[in-house]
Amino acid sequence: MLYQEDDRGGLQVLQGKDNWRDVSAIPGSFVVNIGDLMALWTGGRWVSTMHRVTNPQRGDTSSRLTIPFFYLPNHDASIEPLRPFRDSPAVERFDTVTVSEWVSRKVQKIFG
């Protein structure tokens, strides 16, 4: 979750395979980056989007401090779409897995 203090930019999301799109800051709002696990819990209703932050342009002396925090349930917890999202047609593409299986798949996808 990122509070948009002013019109400082730099956040981009991946659109397609290689098109990075700027996300305009709306002062006083929040940007919430949803992870893959949240996408699974919502049956794909909330989307996990690849994102990045670019360096400010030369001469821009503004700064931003980002402190990421990642949290996972217990390794043996069962993960599946939550009840309100189970009726979505997109749910079929999400398997029920344990957290350890999910993490193992993520690591394999990144480093395998």
Secondary structure as GFF3:
##gff-version 3
##sequence-region A 1 112
A	DSSP	beta_strand	2	4	.	.	.	ID=ss1
A	DSSP	beta_strand	11	15	.	.	.	ID=ss2
A	DSSP	beta_strand	19	22	.	.	.	ID=ss3
A	DSSP	beta_strand	29	31	.	.	.	ID=ss4
A	DSSP	alpha_helix	36	41	.	.	.	ID=ss5
A	DSSP	beta_strand	51	53	.	.	.	ID=ss6
A	DSSP	beta_strand	78	79	.	.	.	ID=ss7
A	DSSP	three_ten_helix	83	85	.	.	.	ID=ss8
A	DSSP	three_ten_helix	89	93	.	.	.	ID=ss9
A	DSSP	beta_strand	97	98	.	.	.	ID=ss10
A	DSSP	alpha_helix	99	111	.	.	.	ID=ss11
###
